[in-house]
């Protein structure tokens, strides 16, 4: 007879725990090794996943709007193309730009990357959230906790992936399961990528290892449904891995058609969640990736050298960093010969090959990281394919396999304890677009990094800093908002690991307003902190590139050479304008301002031609130098629009009537309008050319000077406009086929849909076709964050800012492009302030502070007979800057009109932009 073991006996407990002992010990050992370096090794890619779990628990949302400064981590959110011209060489931005943050189609800030990883680790953050609730959600606590939790979470995910791989390999009953699992854990980028920061790769490895475990186990409805859910999560977490997920699905369905229903059942919930997030929150079925691609980015390069780069290049080659994988073909042949694994092995090998080809067409160097980062997701698949190889290799080959596994572990060990990104600097040196550095044998990372000192662990370090003085203000306590201007002295102290930091930076919105590597002794600090390290610092602020107004000044310390920064202090400051800081403000009397208003109106009247138009100036650069003049319908339309609210008071009704009559004659028989007016205009050849009709001028002229719905040309015009819409429902610029273009130097997109043009079209459609206006409003709101709609106003935000405010008042709530207004072209700061104050006063007519600020601005602009205005008039638009020739358009008369609007706003009444009557 066979004795039965009671399920409650000690023997039964040992019986059930025995199979778990090895996996648990392996997982614990992996977790300890992964954290032994006491470092977090990530990049900008990992910052959203670091902070999103905290944001989710604290704010209950995945949106980053309220916490953008936290996720930006000191970096600039202004894209290089949107920075002011004067910034080059004069403004220091904390690079790189926050490429990991995108603006959704619904004008929210979101992570560029999928949110599977942040959601997966969110439960692990609960203790951190409880601790922050008790100690305060402020710096340096938040940054310290987030960095620590990112490392612990990443190492736990990687450890679980290793345990799952061990379980997969152990099912085959060979003695090689533990050595191969150890090689997977410590001899591949599972160590240096997945376990060191919250890259997507760690979650991908865990999910793919789980998919392997489910795929090789005996099929059951529950396992198949779980496999379906896992496959959706694999694709959702990292879209290129959809190829691998598809291979699992294909293999399961090929084995049994009945599996398809269970796969679908398991996939339903995660697939619905994915589509809801992508469509409802991001606004695109492809998620954040669809919004983060640069317009000029080339994906498929048709350069097959990338294939060899991924496999054998000295700096990123898979077989260089993980040489034991050279034996994968031997194991794969055995998988393909075995009936039980043949189908899965064939499907996965094809998917892996396809993914390898896709990555070879990208920049396969994969940024600042260790080894072949892009291929990290494939590691569970490759190790599973390799597993049968030791059983069929000859003894000498088996010895080579063991040596290769040991060498792979050494490579990862060097990375974990010596990597400082110095090797990446060599790879990208001189020309970041060139692949030459990646092929240089002298740049092998695990050799070049060994020349650096052993990197001391930084996670155990406390980093603290104090801000004692801002300019003339000595900070006494919370609540103070000191004034900050260029030349102001900032003083305080800082320590990292009870030692001097490598560097201290003072940051505002990603602009480095000051930095230092020099620290002085502070005996008062030493007495409190029990250290002899110098900690006192002093920097002189440079606020060039920072807009006026209230901002958050961040103090960040760099712990160790080339180490990441940690934000340790935040202080609200009021940044003074450069000009107002330099010049004393003198109040202008009411009589002086009234005289200037008369002068501005007189100049507008003088500058108008007999036909009724005003001339525009244009230059080839971003300085108002050697301007040329031209006639166009655009400026005349804008001036009529801007001056209408003040025309009666300034006796300009006849001036505007003459302008309207001129504009009315520019509408052609088909209802369209050209930028330079009629083809037979006397100005053609001297002040303009015969140019293709466009949506912008057509909309402006119809709204201001058209006959409305009774005009027989209306229907033809609307049909022509509707013919030139893009997939988003936005109206393109040029109303003719490309082959019929006249006098146009097209840019990268020969017929772009500009955002401000959409606003002008919307304003016209509100009167002539309200349903189309509502549709356009929805399309514009959904696309306002797209970079490609900033074509003609990327460096000229005045008109977009005014129009956005007008649309908001009319019920089409598009965002104010404030971020573009705060970093203008040199000399345009005053005009940015002018439109901001006009919009503010229009919205709040009784704002006495704003009206007082307007009076000061009027005095500055009007001084010495409008000398500043004539010297640097408003930049109102430019051509497509990707065209072969650049042109920038300026207008003194636009400045006089804006001055008059501000003058009226500073009085009893506040005007608004012209609202035509129906």
C-alpha positions in Angstrom: 0.0 0.0 0.0 1.1 3.6 -0.7 0.9 5.9 2.3 -1.1 9.0 1.8 0.2 12.4 2.9 -2.2 14.6 4.8 -2.6 17.9 3.1 -2.2 19.6 6.5 1.0 17.7 7.5 4.5 19.2 7.5 5.5 16.6 4.9 2.7 18.0 2.6 4.0 21.5 3.1 7.5 20.5 2.1 6.1 18.6 -0.8 4.3 21.7 -2.2 7.1 24.1 -1.4 9.9 22.1 -2.9 9.1 23.1 -6.5 9.0 26.7 -5.4 12.3 26.8 -3.6 14.6 27.2 -6.5 12.5 29.8 -8.3 12.1 31.9 -5.1 15.8 31.7 -4.3 16.7 32.6 -7.9 14.3 35.6 -7.8 15.7 36.8 -4.5 19.3 36.4 -5.7 18.5 38.3 -8.9 16.8 41.1 -6.9 19.8 41.5 -4.6 22.3 41.5 -7.5 20.4 43.9 -9.5 20.3 46.4 -6.6 23.9 45.8 -5.5 25.2 48.7 -7.6 22.8 51.1 -5.7 22.3 53.0 -9.0 19.4 53.8 -11.2 20.6 53.7 -14.9 17.9 55.2 -17.1 17.2 58.0 -19.5 14.4 60.4 -20.5 12.5 57.4 -21.9 12.0 56.1 -18.3 11.0 59.4 -16.6 7.2 59.1 -17.3 7.1 55.6 -15.9 9.1 56.8 -12.8 6.5 59.5 -11.9 3.2 58.3 -13.4 2.5 55.8 -10.6 2.9 58.6 -8.1 0.7 61.0 -10.2 -1.9 58.2 -10.5 -2.2 57.7 -6.8 -1.9 61.4 -5.9 -4.1 63.0 -8.6 -6.1 60.0 -9.9 -5.0 60.6 -13.6 -2.5 59.6 -16.2 -2.5 63.1 -17.6 0.7 65.1 -16.9 -0.7 68.6 -17.1 -0.6 69.4 -13.4 2.8 67.6 -12.9 4.6 68.4 -16.1 7.4 70.1 -14.2 7.9 66.9 -12.2 8.1 64.6 -15.2 10.2 67.1 -17.2 12.8 66.7 -14.5 14.4 70.0 -15.1 14.5 69.7 -18.9 13.1 72.2 -21.3 9.6 71.6 -22.8 10.3 74.1 -25.7 11.2 72.2 -28.8 14.4 73.4 -30.5 12.5 74.6 -33.5 10.2 76.8 -31.4 13.1 78.5 -29.5 13.8 82.2 -30.2 16.4 83.0 -32.7 18.5 84.9 -30.1 18.7 81.7 -27.9 21.4 80.1 -29.9 24.6 80.6 -28.0 23.0 82.9 -25.4 20.5 80.7 -23.6 21.5 77.5 -22.0 18.8 74.9 -22.1 19.0 71.8 -19.9 19.1 69.2 -22.7 17.6 67.1 -24.1 14.1 68.6 -24.7 11.3 66.7 -23.1 10.7 64.4 -26.0 9.0 62.0 -23.6 6.0 64.4 -23.1 3.5 65.0 -25.9 0.4 67.1 -26.3 -2.6 64.9 -27.1 -5.3 65.7 -29.7 -7.4 66.9 -26.8 -4.8 69.3 -25.6 -3.6 67.4 -22.6 0.0 66.5 -21.7 0.7 62.8 -21.8 3.5 60.4 -21.9 5.0 59.6 -25.3 5.2 56.0 -24.2 2.5 53.4 -23.4 1.3 53.2 -19.8 1.4 49.4 -19.3 4.6 49.6 -17.3 3.4 52.5 -15.0 0.1 50.7 -14.3 1.8 47.4 -13.7 4.1 48.9 -11.0 1.6 51.3 -9.5 0.7 48.9 -6.6 4.4 48.7 -5.7 4.3 52.5 -5.1 1.7 52.3 -2.4 4.2 52.4 0.5 6.0 55.4 -1.1 2.7 57.2 -1.5 1.9 56.6 2.2 5.3 57.9 3.2 4.9 61.0 1.0 1.5 61.7 2.5 3.1 61.7 5.9 6.2 63.7 5.0 4.9 66.0 2.3 4.8 66.0 -1.5 7.7 68.4 -1.9 11.3 68.3 -3.1 13.6 66.7 -2.3 11.3 64.0 -1.0 9.4 63.4 -4.3 12.5 63.0 -6.5 14.3 60.8 -4.0 11.3 58.5 -3.5 10.5 58.3 -7.2 14.1 57.4 -8.1 14.3 54.8 -5.5 10.9 53.3 -6.4 11.8 53.2 -10.1 14.9 51.1 -9.4 13.2 48.8 -7.0 10.2 48.3 -9.3 12.4 47.7 -12.4 14.6 45.2 -10.5 11.5 43.4 -9.3 10.0 43.1 -12.8 13.4 41.8 -14.1 13.6 39.3 -11.3 10.1 38.0 -12.0 11.0 37.7 -15.6 14.0 35.6 -14.7 11.9 33.3 -12.5 9.4 32.8 -15.3 12.2 32.0 -17.7 13.5 29.4 -15.2 10.1 27.9 -15.0 9.9 27.7 -18.8 13.2 26.0 -19.1 12.6 23.7 -16.1 9.6 22.2 -17.8 12.0 20.4 -20.2 13.7 18.6 -17.3 17.3 19.2 -18.2 20.1 20.2 -15.8 20.8 23.3 -18.0 17.6 25.1 -16.9 19.3 26.9 -14.0 22.5 27.8 -15.8 20.6 29.2 -18.8 18.2 31.1 -16.5 21.2 32.6 -14.7 22.8 33.5 -18.1 19.5 35.2 -19.0 19.5 37.0 -15.7 23.1 38.2 -15.6 24.6 37.7 -19.0 22.1 39.7 -21.1 20.7 43.2 -21.0 18.1 41.9 -18.6 20.6 43.1 -16.1 21.8 46.4 -17.6 18.5 47.6 -19.2 15.5 45.9 -17.7 16.5 45.8 -14.0 18.1 49.3 -13.8 15.2 51.6 -14.8 11.6 51.4 -15.9 12.2 51.0 -19.6 9.4 49.3 -21.5 11.8 46.4 -22.0 11.5 45.0 -18.5 7.8 44.7 -18.8 8.2 43.2 -22.2 10.5 40.5 -21.0 8.2 39.6 -18.1 5.2 39.4 -20.4 7.0 37.4 -23.1 8.4 35.0 -20.6 4.9 34.6 -19.2 3.6 34.0 -22.7 6.2 31.4 -23.3 5.2 29.6 -20.0 1.6 29.6 -21.1 2.4 28.5 -24.6 4.5 25.5 -23.7 2.1 24.3 -21.0 -0.8 22.0 -21.6 -3.6 24.0 -23.2 -6.7 24.8 -21.2 -9.4 27.4 -21.6 -8.1 29.5 -18.7 -4.5 29.4 -19.9 -5.5 30.2 -23.5 -7.6 33.2 -22.3 -4.7 34.4 -20.2 -2.4 34.1 -23.1 -4.8 36.2 -25.2 -4.7 38.9 -22.5 -0.9 38.7 -22.2 -0.5 39.1 -26.0 -2.5 42.3 -26.0 -0.4 43.6 -23.2 2.8 42.7 -25.0 1.6 44.7 -28.0 0.2 47.6 -25.9 3.4 47.9 -23.9 5.8 48.1 -26.9 4.1 48.2 -30.3 7.0 46.5 -32.2 6.5 43.5 -30.0 3.1 43.0 -31.6 5.0 40.8 -34.1 6.0 38.5 -31.2 2.5 38.6 -29.7 1.1 37.7 -33.2 3.4 34.7 -33.3 2.0 33.3 -30.1 -1.5 33.9 -31.3 -0.8 32.2 -34.6 0.8 29.2 -33.0 -2.1 28.8 -30.5 -4.7 29.0 -33.3 -2.8 26.8 -35.6 -2.7 24.1 -32.9 -6.4 24.2 -32.3 -9.0 26.4 -34.0 -11.1 26.3 -30.8 -8.4 28.3 -29.1 -9.3 31.4 -31.1 -12.5 32.1 -29.1 -10.7 31.8 -25.8 -7.9 34.0 -27.0 -10.5 36.6 -28.0 -12.2 36.3 -24.7 -9.0 36.9 -22.8 -7.9 39.8 -25.1 -11.3 41.6 -24.9 -10.7 43.6 -21.7 -7.1 44.7 -22.2 -7.8 45.5 -25.8 -10.8 47.6 -24.9 -8.7 49.4 -22.2 -6.0 50.1 -24.8 -8.4 51.5 -27.4 -10.1 53.6 -24.8 -6.8 55.1 -23.6 -5.5 55.7 -27.1 -8.7 57.1 -28.7 -10.3 58.8 -25.7 -7.3 60.2 -24.0 -4.5 60.4 -26.6 -6.8 61.0 -29.6 -5.1 58.5 -31.9 -5.4 54.8 -32.3 -1.6 54.4 -32.3 -1.2 56.2 -29.0 1.5 58.7 -28.0 3.9 57.5 -30.6 1.7 58.9 -33.4 2.1 62.4 -31.8 5.8 62.3 -31.0 7.2 61.7 -34.5 9.1 64.6 -35.9 7.7 65.7 -39.3 11.1 65.2 -41.0 11.9 61.9 -39.3 12.7 59.1 -41.7 11.9 55.6 -40.4 12.6 53.2 -43.2 16.1 54.2 -44.3 16.7 51.2 -46.7 20.1 50.9 -45.2 20.8 47.3 -44.4 24.0 48.1 -42.5 21.8 48.5 -39.5 21.2 44.7 -39.5 24.9 44.1 -39.0 25.0 47.0 -36.5 22.5 45.3 -34.3 24.3 42.0 -34.4 28.0 42.6 -34.6 28.9 46.3 -34.2 31.6 46.8 -31.5 29.4 49.2 -29.6 25.8 47.8 -30.0 26.2 44.3 -31.4 24.1 41.6 -29.7 26.7 39.0 -30.3 29.4 41.3 -28.9 27.6 42.0 -25.6 25.9 38.6 -25.3 28.2 36.2 -27.2 26.6 33.0 -25.9 23.6 33.8 -28.2 25.8 32.8 -31.2 24.6 29.2 -30.3 20.9 30.1 -30.9 20.8 28.5 -34.4 21.9 25.2 -32.9 19.1 25.2 -30.4 16.6 26.5 -32.9 17.2 23.6 -35.2 16.3 21.3 -32.4 13.2 23.2 -31.7 12.1 23.0 -35.3 12.7 19.2 -35.4 10.7 18.6 -32.2 7.0 18.2 -33.0 5.8 19.8 -29.8 7.7 23.0 -30.3 8.0 23.2 -34.1 5.0 25.5 -34.7 5.9 27.9 -31.9 9.6 28.0 -32.8 8.8 28.7 -36.5 6.3 31.5 -35.7 8.6 33.1 -33.2 11.7 32.9 -35.4 9.9 34.6 -38.2 8.6 37.3 -35.9 12.0 37.8 -34.3 13.6 38.2 -37.8 10.9 40.7 -38.8 11.5 42.7 -35.7 15.3 42.6 -36.3 14.7 44.0 -39.8 12.5 46.8 -38.5 14.9 47.9 -35.9 17.8 47.8 -38.4 16.0 50.6 -40.3 15.9 52.9 -37.4 18.8 54.6 -35.5 19.9 51.2 -34.1 22.2 52.8 -31.6 19.1 53.4 -29.4 20.3 56.5 -27.7 22.1 56.7 -24.4 22.0 53.1 -23.1 24.1 50.0 -22.7 24.5 47.6 -25.6 21.7 46.5 -28.0 18.8 47.9 -26.1 16.3 47.5 -28.9 16.8 43.7 -28.9 16.2 43.3 -25.1 12.6 42.2 -25.7 13.8 39.3 -27.8 16.0 37.8 -25.1 13.4 35.5 -23.6 12.6 34.1 -27.1 16.3 33.7 -27.9 17.2 32.0 -24.7 14.2 29.6 -25.2 15.4 28.8 -28.7 19.0 28.3 -27.4 17.9 25.9 -24.6 18.3 22.6 -26.5 21.8 23.5 -27.8 23.8 22.3 -24.8 22.3 18.8 -25.2 23.5 18.4 -28.8 26.8 20.3 -28.7 30.0 18.5 -28.6 32.0 18.8 -25.4 34.4 21.4 -26.8 31.5 23.5 -28.1 29.8 23.1 -24.8 32.9 24.5 -23.1 32.9 27.5 -25.5 29.2 28.0 -24.6 30.0 28.2 -20.9 32.9 30.5 -21.5 30.7 32.8 -23.7 28.1 32.8 -20.9 30.8 33.8 -18.4 32.1 36.5 -20.7 28.5 37.9 -21.1 28.1 38.1 -17.4 31.4 40.1 -17.1 30.2 42.5 -19.8 27.0 43.2 -17.8 28.9 43.4 -14.5 31.1 46.1 -16.0 28.1 48.0 -17.2 26.4 47.8 -13.8 29.4 49.1 -11.8 31.4 51.3 -14.3 29.0 52.7 -16.9 28.9 56.5 -16.9 27.6 57.3 -20.5 31.2 58.3 -21.4 31.1 55.5 -24.0 27.9 57.0 -25.5 29.6 60.3 -25.9 32.3 58.6 -28.0 29.7 56.8 -30.1 27.8 60.1 -30.9 30.9 62.3 -31.0 31.5 65.0 -33.7 28.4 64.1 -35.8 25.5 62.5 -34.0 24.0 61.5 -37.3 27.0 59.6 -38.4 27.3 55.9 -37.5 31.1 56.0 -37.7 31.6 56.1 -34.0 29.3 53.1 -33.5 31.7 51.0 -35.7 34.9 52.3 -34.2 36.6 49.3 -32.4 38.2 51.8 -29.9 34.7 52.7 -28.6 33.7 49.3 -27.2 31.7 50.4 -24.1 32.8 47.6 -21.7 36.4 48.5 -22.5 36.2 52.3 -22.5 34.1 52.5 -19.4 36.7 50.5 -17.4 39.0 53.5 -17.7 36.6 55.4 -15.4 36.6 55.0 -11.7 34.3 52.5 -10.1 30.9 54.3 -9.8 29.8 54.7 -6.3 26.2 53.9 -5.6 24.0 57.0 -5.4 20.6 55.7 -4.4 21.7 55.6 -0.7 22.7 59.3 -0.9 20.7 62.1 0.6 20.9 65.3 -1.5 19.8 68.5 0.1 20.1 72.2 -0.8 19.1 75.5 0.6 18.3 78.8 -1.2 19.2 81.6 1.2 19.1 84.6 -1.0 17.6 85.8 -4.3 18.9 89.1 -5.4 18.2 91.6 -2.6 15.8 89.3 -0.8 17.0 87.1 2.0 14.5 84.2 2.3 13.1 83.9 5.7 10.4 81.3 5.3 7.7 79.8 3.1 5.4 82.0 1.0 7.9 84.6 -0.2 8.0 85.3 -4.0 11.3 87.2 -4.5 12.0 89.2 -7.6 14.5 87.7 -10.0 16.3 89.5 -12.9 19.5 89.1 -14.9 22.5 89.9 -12.7 20.7 88.9 -9.4 22.9 86.8 -7.1 21.6 83.5 -5.8 23.2 82.0 -2.7 22.7 78.9 -0.6 24.3 75.6 0.2 24.1 72.0 -1.1 25.3 68.6 -0.1 25.1 65.1 -1.7 26.1 62.1 0.3 27.3 64.6 2.9 29.8 65.8 0.4 30.0 68.5 -2.2 27.9 67.8 -5.3 29.6 67.5 -8.7 27.4 70.4 -9.9 24.6 72.6 -8.8 22.1 74.0 -11.4 19.4 76.7 -11.0 16.7 75.9 -13.5 13.5 77.7 -14.7 11.3 75.9 -17.3 14.3 74.0 -18.6 16.5 77.1 -18.9 19.8 77.0 -16.9 19.7 80.4 -15.2 22.9 79.6 -13.2 25.2 76.7 -12.4 28.4 76.1 -10.5 30.9 73.4 -9.6 32.6 75.5 -7.0 31.6 75.2 -3.4 32.9 77.1 -0.4 33.1 76.1 3.3 30.0 76.9 5.4 30.8 76.4 9.1 27.2 76.9 10.0 26.1 74.0 7.7 29.0 71.8 8.8 28.0 72.2 12.4 24.4 71.0 11.7 25.2 68.3 9.1 28.4 67.0 10.9 30.5 67.2 7.8 33.6 69.1 6.7 32.7 69.2 3.0 32.4 72.6 1.3 28.8 73.3 0.6 28.3 77.0 0.0 27.4 78.1 -3.5 26.9 81.4 -5.3 25.7 82.0 -8.9 24.7 85.1 -10.9 21.4 84.6 -12.6 20.9 85.0 -16.4 17.2 85.0 -17.1 17.5 85.5 -20.8 15.0 83.1 -22.4 12.7 83.1 -19.4 9.4 84.9 -19.8 8.3 87.6 -17.4 6.0 86.6 -14.6 5.9 84.1 -11.8 7.9 80.9 -12.2 9.2 78.0 -10.2 13.0 78.1 -9.7 14.4 74.6 -9.3 17.7 73.8 -7.6 19.2 70.5 -8.8 22.4 68.7 -7.8 24.4 66.3 -9.9 25.6 63.4 -7.8 28.9 62.2 -9.3 30.5 62.9 -12.6 28.0 62.4 -15.5 25.4 61.4 -12.9 21.7 62.3 -13.3 20.4 65.3 -11.5 18.1 65.3 -8.5 15.8 68.2 -7.9 16.2 69.2 -4.3 14.6 72.5 -3.8 11.8 74.6 -5.5 11.1 78.3 -5.0 8.5 80.5 -6.6 10.1 83.7 -8.1 8.9 86.6 -10.1 11.0 87.1 -13.2 11.3 90.7 -14.3 11.5 91.6 -17.9 14.9 92.4 -19.3 13.9 95.8 -20.5 11.9 96.8 -17.5 14.7 95.8 -15.3 17.1 98.0 -17.2 15.0 101.1 -17.7 13.2 103.1 -15.0 9.4 103.2 -15.6 8.0 106.7 -16.0 4.3 107.3 -15.8 2.9 109.0 -18.9 0.1 111.6 -18.4 -3.3 111.1 -19.9 -2.6 114.1 -22.2 0.6 112.5 -23.5 -1.1 109.2 -24.2 -4.0 110.9 -26.0 -1.5 112.8 -28.2 0.2 109.6 -29.0 -3.1 108.0 -29.9 -3.9 110.9 -32.3 -0.4 110.4 -33.8 -0.9 106.6 -34.3 -4.3 107.2 -36.0 -2.7 109.9 -38.2 0.1 107.5 -39.3 -2.3 104.8 -40.1 -4.3 107.2 -42.3 -1.1 108.5 -44.0 0.3 105.0 -44.7 -2.9 103.8 -46.4 -2.8 103.9 -50.2 -5.4 105.6 -52.3 -6.8 102.2 -53.3 -7.2 101.3 -49.6 -4.4 98.9 -48.8 -1.4 99.0 -46.5 2.0 97.7 -47.4 3.9 95.0 -45.6 7.6 94.8 -45.0 9.6 91.5 -45.4 13.1 90.4 -44.6 15.2 87.3 -45.2 16.3 87.0 -41.6 14.9 87.4 -38.1 16.1 91.0 -37.7 14.3 94.0 -39.1 17.1 94.9 -41.4 16.9 96.0 -45.1 13.2 95.4 -45.4 11.5 95.1 -48.7 7.8 96.1 -49.3 4.9 94.4 -50.9 1.1 94.6 -51.2 -1.1 91.8 -49.9 -4.6 91.3 -48.8 -3.7 89.7 -45.5 -2.4 92.8 -43.7 -5.3 95.0 -44.9 -7.7 92.4 -43.6 -6.0 92.1 -40.3 -5.9 95.9 -39.8 -9.6 96.3 -40.5 -10.2 93.5 -38.0 -8.0 95.1 -35.4 -9.1 98.7 -35.8 -12.9 98.2 -36.1 -13.5 98.5 -32.3 -11.7 101.8 -32.1 -12.5 103.3 -35.5 -15.3 105.6 -34.4 -13.4 107.1 -31.5 -10.3 107.6 -33.6 -12.2 108.9 -36.6 -11.0 106.1 -38.8 -14.4 105.0 -40.3 -13.6 106.3 -43.7 -10.2 104.7 -43.6 -11.7 101.3 -42.9 -14.5 101.7 -45.4 -11.9 102.4 -48.1 -10.0 99.3 -47.0 -13.2 97.2 -47.2 -14.0 98.4 -50.7 -10.5 97.5 -51.8 -10.8 94.0 -50.3 -14.3 93.4 -51.8 -12.8 93.9 -55.3 -10.2 91.2 -54.6 -12.9 88.4 -54.6 -12.7 86.7 -58.0 -15.5 85.1 -60.0 -15.1 81.7 -58.3 -15.1 83.3 -54.9 -11.4 82.8 -54.1 -8.9 85.4 -53.1 -5.1 85.6 -53.7 -2.5 86.9 -51.3 -1.3 89.6 -53.7 -4.7 90.4 -55.0 -6.1 90.2 -58.5 -3.9 88.9 -61.3 -4.4 92.1 -63.2 -3.7 94.4 -60.3 -1.4 97.4 -61.0 0.7 96.2 -58.1 1.6 92.9 -59.8 5.2 92.9 -60.9 6.3 95.6 -58.5 4.7 94.9 -55.2 3.6 91.3 -55.7 3.1 88.5 -58.2 0.3 86.4 -59.6 0.0 83.8 -56.9 -2.3 80.8 -56.3 -5.5 81.5 -54.3 -5.3 80.5 -50.7 -7.7 79.6 -47.9 -6.3 82.2 -45.5 -6.9 85.3 -47.5 -10.1 83.9 -49.0 -11.5 83.5 -45.4 -10.3 86.9 -44.2 -11.6 88.9 -47.1 -15.0 87.1 -47.2 -15.5 87.7 -43.5 -14.6 91.4 -43.6 -15.7 92.5 -47.0 -17.9 89.8 -48.5 -21.6 90.1 -49.2 -22.4 87.1 -47.0 -24.9 84.4 -47.8 -26.5 86.4 -50.6 -23.4 86.4 -52.6 -23.8 83.9 -55.6 -20.0 83.1 -55.4 -20.4 81.8 -51.8 -21.3 78.2 -52.7 -18.4 77.9 -55.2 -16.0 79.2 -52.7 -17.1 76.8 -50.0 -16.9 73.9 -52.3 -13.4 74.8 -53.3 -12.4 75.1 -49.7 -13.9 71.7 -48.8 -12.0 70.1 -51.6 -8.7 70.9 -49.9 -9.0 69.3 -46.5 -6.6 66.8 -44.9 -7.5 63.6 -43.1 -8.0 65.5 -39.8 -10.6 67.8 -41.4 -8.2 70.8 -41.5 -8.1 73.1 -44.5 -5.0 73.3 -46.5 -3.3 76.5 -47.6 -3.3 76.5 -51.4 -6.5 76.0 -53.3 -5.0 74.4 -56.5 -3.3 71.2 -57.5 0.5 71.2 -57.1 1.2 71.4 -60.8 -0.8 74.6 -61.1 1.1 76.5 -58.3 2.1 80.0 -59.2 4.7 82.1 -57.4 5.0 79.6 -54.6 8.2 78.1 -53.0 6.7 75.2 -51.2 8.3 73.6 -48.1 8.4 70.1 -46.9 4.7 69.8 -47.1 3.7 71.5 -50.4 0.2 72.2 -49.1 0.2 72.4 -45.3 -2.8 72.9 -42.9 -1.7 75.8 -40.7 -3.4 76.2 -37.3 -4.0 80.0 -37.6 -5.5 79.6 -41.0 -8.0 77.2 -39.5 -9.0 80.0 -37.0 -9.6 82.4 -39.9 -11.5 79.8 -41.8 -13.6 79.1 -38.7 -14.5 82.7 -38.2 -15.7 82.9 -41.8 -17.6 79.6 -41.6 -19.5 80.8 -38.4 -21.3 83.2 -40.7 -21.5 81.3 -44.0 -21.7 77.7 -43.0 -22.2 77.1 -39.2 -22.2 73.2 -39.3 -18.9 73.3 -41.1 -17.6 75.7 -38.5 -18.5 73.3 -35.7 -16.8 70.5 -37.5 -13.7 72.6 -38.0 -13.7 73.6 -34.3 -13.6 69.9 -33.3 -10.9 69.1 -35.8 -8.8 72.1 -34.7 -9.1 71.3 -31.0 -8.1 67.7 -31.7 -5.0 68.8 -33.7 -3.9 71.9 -31.7 -1.0 70.0 -30.2 0.3 68.8 -33.5 3.6 70.5 -34.3 2.9 70.4 -38.1 0.1 73.0 -37.8 2.7 75.6 -36.9 3.8 76.5 -40.4 3.5 80.3 -40.9 3.5 81.3 -37.2 6.1 79.1 -35.5 8.2 82.2 -34.7 5.4 84.7 -34.9 2.8 83.9 -32.2 1.1 87.3 -32.0 -1.8 86.6 -34.3 -2.4 83.0 -33.1 -2.6 84.3 -29.6 -5.1 87.0 -30.4 -7.2 84.6 -32.5 -7.1 81.8 -29.9 -8.6 84.2 -27.4 -11.2 85.3 -29.8 -12.2 81.7 -30.6 -12.5 80.9 -26.9 -14.9 83.8 -26.5 -17.0 82.5 -29.4 -17.3 79.1 -27.9 -14.5 77.2 -29.7 -12.2 76.6 -26.8 -8.8 76.1 -28.2 -5.8 76.7 -26.0 -3.9 79.9 -25.9 -0.4 79.2 -27.3 1.2 80.8 -24.3 4.4 78.7 -24.5 5.1 80.2 -27.9 4.5 83.7 -26.7 7.0 83.5 -23.9 10.0 82.8 -26.1 9.8 85.2 -29.0 12.2 86.4 -31.6 14.7 89.0 -30.2 13.0 92.3 -29.9 9.5 90.9 -30.0 9.2 90.5 -26.2 7.3 93.8 -26.0 4.8 92.8 -28.6 4.2 89.5 -26.8 3.5 91.4 -23.7 1.2 93.7 -25.6 -1.0 90.9 -27.0 -1.0 89.2 -23.6 -2.2 92.3 -21.8 -4.8 93.0 -24.5 -6.3 89.5 -24.2 -6.1 89.7 -20.4 -7.9 93.1 -20.3 -10.5 92.0 -22.8 -11.3 89.1 -20.6 -11.2 91.1 -17.3 -11.9 94.8 -18.2 -11.8 95.8 -14.5 -8.3 94.4 -13.9 -6.7 97.7 -12.6 -3.2 96.1 -12.4 -3.3 95.0 -16.1 -4.6 98.4 -17.2 -1.8 100.1 -15.3 0.7 97.8 -16.9 -0.7 98.7 -20.3 -0.2 102.4 -19.7 3.5 101.8 -18.9 3.8 99.7 -22.0 2.2 102.4 -24.1 4.6 105.0 -22.9 7.6 102.7 -23.7 6.3 102.0 -27.2 5.3 105.6 -27.9 8.4 107.3 -26.7 10.4 109.5 -29.1 7.6 109.4 -31.7 7.2 105.6 -31.6 11.0 105.0 -32.1 10.9 101.5 -30.6 8.0 100.5 -32.8 9.7 101.8 -35.9 12.9 100.1 -35.0 11.4 96.7 -34.3 7.8 96.5 -35.5 5.7 93.4 -34.8 6.6 90.2 -36.6 3.2 89.0 -37.8 4.0 85.8 -39.8 6.6 84.2 -42.1 6.6 81.7 -44.9 7.1 78.0 -44.5 10.6 77.9 -42.9 11.3 74.5 -44.6 11.2 76.3 -48.0 14.4 77.1 -49.9 14.1 80.8 -49.2 12.9 82.2 -45.8 10.8 85.3 -45.5 9.7 87.1 -42.4 6.8 89.7 -42.5 6.7 92.8 -40.3 4.3 95.7 -40.1 4.6 99.1 -38.4 0.9 99.7 -39.1 0.0 96.5 -37.2 2.0 98.0 -34.3 0.1 101.3 -34.4 -3.3 99.5 -34.6 -2.3 97.3 -31.6 -1.1 100.4 -29.7 -4.6 102.0 -30.3 -6.3 98.8 -29.1 -4.2 98.8 -25.9 -4.8 102.5 -25.4 -8.6 101.9 -25.5 -8.2 98.9 -23.2 -6.4 101.1 -20.6 -9.4 103.5 -20.4 -12.9 103.0 -19.1 -13.9 100.5 -21.8 -12.1 97.4 -23.1 -12.6 96.6 -26.7 -12.6 93.2 -28.4 -11.6 91.8 -31.7 -14.1 92.6 -34.4 -17.1 90.4 -34.4 -18.9 90.9 -37.7 -22.7 91.2 -37.6 -24.8 88.7 -39.5 
